[in-house]
Amino acid sequence: MPVSTSSIPGTPLRFAGLDDPTVARMASAAAGDPTAIGSLASEPERAGLAVLHRLAPLLLVIGHQHGLEPPTAWSDIARTTAVMRLMLEDGLRELGAVLGDAGIPWLPLKGMGPVARLYPQPECRPTTDIDVLIPETEFTRARALLRTTGWEDMNTGIAFEDFLLREGYNWQARNRRGIMLELHFRLWGSVDPALATTLMERAAPAPELGATALVSGPVETHVMAAAHLWNSPRPVALLNFLDLELLARAAGGPGFVEGVASLARRHDLQLFVGLAAAVANQLWENQYNEAIAATLLGDLRPAERLAVARARRRSPLELSLGTLVLARLLSGRRSRSGWRAPFRQLWPHPAICAKNPGKGPIAAIRRALTSGR
């Protein structure tokens, strides 16, 4: 039974920025509308936006089914994505073998997770690296093993090591074939630190991937995807919301809605998950995402409601992570970084400053204060 969004007092779930004709056309195209695909393909600027929102491989596959000629940019991206997918899956098998031999459980995340199997072909869901989650207690051992099998640190030095262990959440490495790995031993600083443990505990064995491989269920994948998309670069790609649409359509039902809401509440993710579900529902009407949004956005605290109101006035695709993080902090929600998050916007860790000298509003002052040390 659909839950009406009008049940959320004062929060009609319509976002002004999503009424843009090109955004609406991209959503229709991703849902399989050949007319919308043809319209996007016929204009270079619109075709480029489909690339920006990571929809090009999917639109190319659907377009071919309807006899449409894709833009060259879509074809180029699709070929690159297909090759990358094969390389990443091969790298994932090698990674799984190393971790399996060591008895270390691991869980594929994001584009390497189960959501890719909901697309017409896995290659329709672009990804550029291998993301896996392991228990934090196994990080030191796992990293040492992977280093001996050809994975090399992408960042080195005392400052980077300090940042990784104190504030970071993944070890970035690359192998001899250029495949990038993000070995997550935590999740983003903006979420409850216990979420990573919950995902590992609730995952099911996936022996087809490896001896110690695990895979998340639809509920956990939905919550993880919703949390991840707000931690992504702006504008948030429509593909990230399409993940939520496909998950809800594949697994939707009362149990799914209740499961997502329960997990989001358990880890104080009402704002992240509810807002993401509301955006996905406006792009592709779906009673399950509508119900998730109605349930979770009805739980918001005043500062979080202000963040949603800001998203309604502007495009939620451009809503800054800082706005969401501050709203959650003011609402007393749990997060790993806590009040360090806004402080680090002003005064980043030395490793971040070394990588990007201009990072932070007072970077110039910091450089002046620390010069010569």
C-alpha positions as CSV (number, residue, x, y, z in Angstrom):
1,M,0.0,0.0,0.0
2,P,1.5,3.3,-1.0
3,V,2.2,5.9,1.7
4,S,1.2,9.4,0.7
5,T,4.0,12.0,1.0
6,S,1.3,14.4,2.1
7,S,1.5,12.6,5.5
8,I,4.7,14.5,6.2
9,P,3.6,17.8,7.8
10,G,4.9,20.8,5.9
11,T,7.1,18.8,3.6
12,P,5.7,18.3,0.2
13,L,8.3,16.1,-1.5
14,R,8.8,18.0,-4.7
15,F,12.3,19.4,-5.5
16,A,12.4,22.4,-7.8
17,G,15.7,21.5,-9.4
18,L,14.3,18.1,-10.5
19,D,11.7,19.8,-12.7
20,D,14.4,20.9,-15.1
21,P,13.3,19.4,-18.5
22,T,16.7,17.8,-19.2
23,V,16.8,16.1,-15.8
24,A,13.2,14.9,-16.4
25,R,14.2,13.7,-19.8
26,M,17.2,11.8,-18.5
27,A,15.0,10.1,-15.9
28,S,12.5,9.0,-18.6
29,A,15.4,7.8,-20.8
30,A,16.9,5.7,-17.9
31,A,13.4,4.2,-17.4
32,G,13.5,3.0,-21.0
33,D,11.7,5.7,-23.0
34,P,13.1,5.6,-26.5
35,T,11.7,9.1,-27.3
36,A,13.6,10.6,-24.4
37,I,16.8,8.7,-25.4
38,G,16.5,10.0,-28.9
39,S,16.0,13.6,-27.7
40,L,19.1,13.4,-25.5
41,A,21.2,11.8,-28.2
42,S,20.3,14.4,-30.8
43,E,21.8,17.4,-28.9
44,P,25.5,17.4,-27.9
45,E,24.9,19.3,-24.7
46,R,22.2,17.0,-23.5
47,A,24.2,13.9,-24.5
48,G,27.1,15.3,-22.5
49,L,24.8,15.7,-19.4
50,A,23.9,12.0,-19.7
51,V,27.7,11.3,-19.6
52,L,28.0,13.5,-16.5
53,H,25.2,11.7,-14.8
54,R,26.9,8.3,-15.7
55,L,23.9,7.1,-17.7
56,A,25.6,6.8,-21.1
57,P,26.2,3.0,-21.1
58,L,22.7,2.3,-20.0
59,L,21.1,4.6,-22.6
60,L,23.3,3.2,-25.3
61,V,22.1,-0.4,-24.5
62,I,18.4,0.6,-24.4
63,G,18.8,2.8,-27.5
64,H,20.3,-0.1,-29.5
65,Q,17.2,-2.2,-28.5
66,H,15.1,0.4,-30.2
67,G,17.3,0.8,-33.2
68,L,18.6,4.3,-32.2
69,E,22.0,5.5,-33.2
70,P,24.0,6.7,-30.1
71,P,26.3,9.7,-30.0
72,T,30.0,8.9,-30.3
73,A,30.6,10.0,-26.7
74,W,28.2,7.4,-25.5
75,S,29.8,4.6,-27.5
76,D,33.2,5.6,-26.3
77,I,32.2,5.6,-22.7
78,A,30.3,2.3,-23.1
79,R,33.4,0.6,-24.6
80,T,35.6,1.9,-21.8
81,T,33.1,0.9,-19.1
82,A,32.8,-2.6,-20.6
83,V,36.6,-3.1,-20.6
84,M,36.9,-1.6,-17.1
85,R,34.2,-4.0,-15.8
86,L,36.0,-7.0,-17.1
87,M,39.3,-5.8,-15.6
88,L,37.7,-5.0,-12.2
89,E,35.9,-8.3,-12.0
90,D,39.2,-10.1,-12.7
91,G,40.9,-8.0,-10.0
92,L,38.1,-8.7,-7.6
93,R,38.6,-12.5,-8.1
94,E,42.3,-12.1,-7.4
95,L,41.6,-9.9,-4.3
96,G,39.1,-12.4,-3.1
97,A,41.5,-15.3,-3.4
98,V,44.2,-13.5,-1.3
99,L,41.7,-12.5,1.4
100,G,40.0,-16.0,1.3
101,D,43.3,-17.8,1.8
102,A,43.9,-15.6,4.8
103,G,40.4,-16.2,6.2
104,I,39.5,-12.5,6.1
105,P,35.9,-11.8,5.3
106,W,35.2,-9.1,2.7
107,L,32.1,-7.4,1.2
108,P,32.0,-5.8,-2.3
109,L,30.5,-2.3,-2.2
110,K,29.0,0.3,-4.5
111,G,29.5,-0.5,-8.2
112,M,31.1,-3.8,-7.5
113,G,28.2,-4.9,-5.2
114,P,24.9,-6.6,-6.1
115,V,23.2,-3.5,-7.5
116,A,25.1,-3.8,-10.8
117,R,23.2,-7.1,-11.4
118,L,19.9,-5.2,-11.5
119,Y,20.9,-3.4,-14.7
120,P,20.3,-4.9,-18.2
121,Q,24.1,-5.7,-18.2
122,P,26.6,-5.1,-15.4
123,E,28.5,-2.9,-17.7
124,C,25.5,-0.5,-17.8
125,R,26.5,0.4,-14.2
126,P,29.8,2.3,-14.6
127,T,32.5,2.0,-11.9
128,T,36.1,2.8,-12.0
129,D,37.6,0.9,-9.0
130,I,37.2,-2.0,-6.7
131,D,35.5,-1.1,-3.4
132,V,35.5,-3.8,-0.6
133,L,34.8,-3.6,3.1
134,I,36.7,-5.7,5.6
135,P,36.6,-5.7,9.4
136,E,38.6,-2.9,10.9
137,T,40.5,-5.4,13.1
138,E,41.8,-7.1,9.9
139,F,43.1,-4.0,8.1
140,T,46.7,-4.2,9.1
141,R,47.0,-7.9,8.1
142,A,45.0,-7.5,4.9
143,R,47.0,-4.5,3.7
144,A,50.3,-6.3,4.3
145,L,49.1,-9.4,2.4
146,L,47.9,-7.3,-0.5
147,R,51.1,-5.4,-0.7
148,T,53.0,-8.7,-1.2
149,T,50.7,-9.6,-4.1
150,G,51.3,-6.5,-6.2
151,W,49.0,-3.8,-4.7
152,E,51.0,-0.6,-4.2
153,D,50.0,2.4,-2.0
154,M,48.7,5.4,-4.0
155,N,49.7,7.7,-1.1
156,T,52.7,7.3,1.1
157,G,54.5,9.2,3.9
158,I,54.1,9.7,7.6
159,A,51.4,12.3,7.2
160,F,49.3,10.1,5.0
161,E,49.7,7.1,7.3
162,D,48.6,9.3,10.3
163,F,45.6,10.5,8.3
164,L,44.6,7.0,7.2
165,L,44.7,5.5,10.7
166,R,43.2,8.5,12.5
167,E,40.6,9.9,10.1
168,G,40.6,7.9,6.9
169,Y,38.3,5.1,6.0
170,N,40.0,3.3,3.0
171,W,43.4,2.3,1.8
172,Q,43.9,3.3,-1.8
173,A,46.1,1.1,-3.9
174,R,46.8,0.2,-7.5
175,N,48.1,-3.0,-9.0
176,R,50.4,-3.5,-12.0
177,R,47.6,-3.4,-14.5
178,G,46.5,0.0,-13.2
179,I,43.4,-1.3,-11.4
180,M,42.5,0.9,-8.4
181,L,41.4,-0.6,-5.1
182,E,39.7,1.1,-2.2
183,L,40.0,-1.2,0.8
184,H,37.4,0.1,3.3
185,F,38.0,-0.7,6.9
186,R,35.6,2.0,8.0
187,L,32.9,4.0,6.2
188,W,32.7,7.8,5.7
189,G,33.1,10.1,8.6
190,S,29.6,11.4,8.1
191,V,27.9,8.2,9.2
192,D,27.6,6.2,12.4
193,P,30.8,4.2,12.8
194,A,28.8,1.1,13.8
195,L,27.2,0.9,10.3
196,A,30.2,-0.9,8.8
197,T,30.0,-3.6,11.5
198,T,26.3,-4.0,10.9
199,L,26.8,-4.4,7.2
200,M,29.4,-7.2,7.8
201,E,27.3,-9.0,10.4
202,R,24.1,-9.0,8.3
203,A,25.8,-10.0,5.0
204,A,25.3,-13.5,3.6
205,P,28.1,-15.8,2.3
206,A,28.8,-15.5,-1.4
207,P,31.0,-18.5,-2.2
208,E,30.7,-17.8,-5.9
209,L,32.8,-14.7,-5.3
210,G,35.3,-16.3,-2.9
211,A,35.8,-18.5,0.1
212,T,35.3,-15.6,2.6
213,A,33.2,-13.3,0.4
214,L,29.9,-11.8,1.7
215,V,27.1,-10.0,-0.1
216,S,24.6,-7.5,1.3
217,G,20.9,-8.0,1.0
218,P,18.5,-5.5,-0.7
219,V,17.8,-3.6,2.6
220,E,21.4,-3.1,3.5
221,T,22.4,-2.3,-0.1
222,H,19.7,0.4,-0.3
223,V,20.8,2.1,3.0
224,M,24.5,1.9,1.9
225,A,23.7,3.3,-1.5
226,A,21.7,6.2,-0.1
227,A,24.5,7.1,2.4
228,H,27.1,6.8,-0.3
229,L,25.5,9.1,-2.8
230,W,25.5,12.1,-0.4
231,N,29.2,11.5,0.1
232,S,29.8,11.6,-3.7
233,P,31.0,14.6,-5.8
234,R,28.4,17.3,-6.8
235,P,26.2,17.2,-8.7
236,V,25.1,13.8,-7.5
237,A,24.8,11.6,-10.6
238,L,21.3,10.4,-11.4
239,L,22.8,6.9,-11.7
240,N,23.1,6.9,-7.9
241,F,19.4,7.5,-7.5
242,L,18.6,5.0,-10.2
243,D,20.4,2.4,-8.0
244,L,17.7,3.0,-5.3
245,E,14.9,2.8,-7.9
246,L,16.1,-0.6,-9.2
247,L,16.6,-1.9,-5.7
248,A,13.1,-0.9,-4.6
249,R,11.5,-2.3,-7.7
250,A,13.4,-5.6,-7.4
251,A,12.9,-6.1,-3.7
252,G,10.0,-3.8,-2.8
253,G,7.3,-4.8,-0.4
254,P,6.2,-4.0,3.2
255,G,9.1,-5.9,4.6
256,F,11.6,-4.0,2.4
257,V,10.2,-0.6,3.5
258,E,10.2,-1.6,7.2
259,G,13.7,-3.1,6.9
260,V,15.2,0.0,5.3
261,A,13.5,2.3,7.8
262,S,14.6,0.2,10.7
263,L,18.2,0.0,9.6
264,A,18.3,3.8,8.8
265,R,16.9,4.6,12.3
266,R,19.3,2.2,14.0
267,H,22.2,4.2,12.6
268,D,20.7,7.7,12.6
269,L,20.5,7.9,8.8
270,Q,16.9,9.2,8.5
271,L,18.1,12.3,6.6
272,F,20.4,10.6,4.2
273,V,18.1,7.7,3.4
274,G,14.8,9.5,3.5
275,L,16.0,12.4,1.3
276,A,17.6,10.0,-1.2
277,A,14.4,7.9,-1.4
278,A,12.4,11.1,-1.9
279,V,14.6,12.2,-4.8
280,A,14.5,8.8,-6.4
281,N,10.7,8.7,-6.1
282,Q,10.3,12.1,-7.8
283,L,12.5,10.9,-10.7
284,W,10.8,7.5,-11.0
285,E,7.6,7.1,-9.1
286,N,7.9,4.1,-6.9
287,Q,5.6,3.3,-4.0
288,Y,8.3,1.7,-1.9
289,N,10.8,4.7,-2.1
290,E,7.8,6.9,-1.5
291,A,7.0,5.0,1.6
292,I,10.6,5.0,2.8
293,A,10.7,8.8,2.3
294,A,7.4,9.4,4.1
295,T,8.5,7.2,7.1
296,L,12.0,8.6,7.6
297,L,11.4,12.2,6.7
298,G,8.6,12.2,9.2
299,D,11.3,11.5,11.9
300,L,13.5,14.5,11.2
301,R,14.6,17.0,13.7
302,P,14.4,20.8,13.1
303,A,17.8,21.3,11.7
304,E,17.3,18.3,9.3
305,R,14.0,19.7,8.2
306,L,15.7,22.9,7.3
307,A,18.2,21.0,5.1
308,V,15.3,19.3,3.3
309,A,13.6,22.7,2.8
310,R,16.8,24.0,1.3
311,A,16.8,21.0,-1.1
312,R,13.2,21.7,-2.1
313,R,14.1,25.3,-3.0
314,R,17.2,24.2,-5.0
315,S,18.3,21.1,-6.7
316,P,19.0,18.3,-4.2
317,L,21.7,17.2,-6.7
318,E,23.7,20.2,-5.7
319,L,23.0,20.1,-2.0
320,S,26.3,20.2,-0.2
321,L,27.5,17.4,2.1
322,G,28.5,20.2,4.5
323,T,24.9,21.2,4.8
324,L,23.7,17.7,5.5
325,V,26.6,17.0,8.0
326,L,25.9,20.2,9.9
327,A,22.2,19.4,10.0
328,R,22.9,15.9,11.4
329,L,25.3,17.3,14.0
330,L,22.9,19.9,15.2
331,S,20.3,17.2,15.5
332,G,22.5,15.0,17.7
333,R,22.9,12.2,15.1
334,R,25.8,9.8,15.4
335,S,28.8,10.1,13.0
336,R,32.4,9.0,13.2
337,S,33.9,12.4,12.6
338,G,31.5,14.3,14.9
339,W,32.3,17.9,15.4
340,R,35.7,17.4,13.8
341,A,34.0,17.5,10.4
342,P,33.3,21.3,10.2
343,F,36.6,22.0,11.9
344,R,38.4,20.0,9.2
345,Q,36.7,22.1,6.5
346,L,38.6,25.1,7.9
347,W,41.8,23.3,9.0
348,P,42.4,20.1,7.0
349,H,44.8,17.4,8.1
350,P,48.4,18.0,7.0
351,A,48.1,15.0,4.5
352,I,45.2,16.7,2.8
353,C,47.0,20.0,2.6
354,A,50.0,18.2,1.1
355,K,47.9,16.7,-1.6
356,N,45.9,19.8,-2.2
357,P,47.7,22.9,-1.0
358,G,44.7,25.2,-1.5
359,K,42.3,23.0,0.5
360,G,40.2,24.9,3.1
361,P,39.2,28.6,3.5
362,I,42.2,29.4,5.7
363,A,44.8,27.4,3.7
364,A,46.8,30.6,3.0
365,I,46.9,31.5,6.8
366,R,47.9,27.9,7.6
367,R,50.7,27.9,5.1
368,A,52.0,31.2,6.6
369,L,51.8,29.9,10.1
370,T,53.5,26.6,9.3
371,S,56.1,27.8,6.8
372,G,59.7,27.0,7.8
373,R,58.7,24.3,10.3
